[in-house]
Amino acid sequence: MGEKLHIEKQYSTPGLETYLIDGLSVEEMDRILNAEHDGKERRDVLADILDEHENDLRSGQNIGTCWRWGCGIYSIRHFGGSLLVTVGNSCD
């Protein structure tokens, strides 16, 4: 299991919330950001990697699965050494 990630909500808009994710390794960031070149969607790679880590936003693991299949991952942006990830704030 990977190190614990720091996940912090940055802002909300109607229907969406944006989080800053810190603590991913350079290799993990590269896997996520280069995923579309490798034939996988970025959101799927992000979700799998998030599930490999504990996080400080919600106890336990599987936040990636929750975001991918429950709320939806709408955008992933690189921001310095972090990721900004926008997810839905409810299941439709």
N, C-alpha and C positions, 0 to 999 in steps of 0.2 A: 504494500500500500504506500502511496506517495505521501509527501508532507502535507500538512494541513494548509488549505488555501484560505486566504482572506477574501471574502466576497462582501461587498458593501453596496447598498442601493444608492445610486447617484441622483436619479430623478424619476418622476413618473409623469406620464401623460395619460389621457383617457384610454384605457385598455392595454397600456404598455408600461413596463418598468425597465430601467436601464441600470445594470450593475457593473461595477469595476471589480475585476478578478486579478488578484496578486498572488504570486507564489508558484506559478507554473515555470517549469524549466525551459531553457532555450529550445531544447529538442521538442518539448511538447508544444510550445508556441509555433515552431516551424511546422510540425505535423498538422496543426489546426489551420494555419494560414495557407499552407500549400496543398490542402486536402483536395481542392477541386482539380488540381493538376494530376492528382493520383487516382482520380475516378471516384472519390467519395465526396459527399457533401460536407462542407465545413461544420454544419450543425451536428452531424452524426459523429464526427471525430471529436468535437468539443464535448458532446454529451458523454461519450465513452471515457474520455480523459477525466472529466469532472467526477465520474462515478468511481474512479480509481483513488480519489482523495477524500479525506475528511474535509469539512469546511466549517467556518465559524458563523455562517449565516443561519443554518438550520442543522440541528443535531443529526448525526448519522450520515450515511452516504446517499448516493443515488439522486442527487440534485440534478444531474445531467439528464437522467431518464425522466424525471418530473418535468423539467423544462422542455425536453424534446417532444414527449408524447402527451403531456398534460396541457401546458400553457402555450407551447410553441416558441421556438427560437427564431426571431425575425432578423436580427443583424448581429454581426461579429466584426468589431473594429479593433485594430492594433493601436494602442495608446502608450507610447514609451515602452516600458517593460511589462505592461499590463494589457488586459483585454477589456473592452467595453462591450457588453452583451445586452441586447434588448430582447426581452421575453414578454409574452402575454401575461396579464395579471389574473386570468381566470381560464378555466376550461370551457370551451364552447360546446 
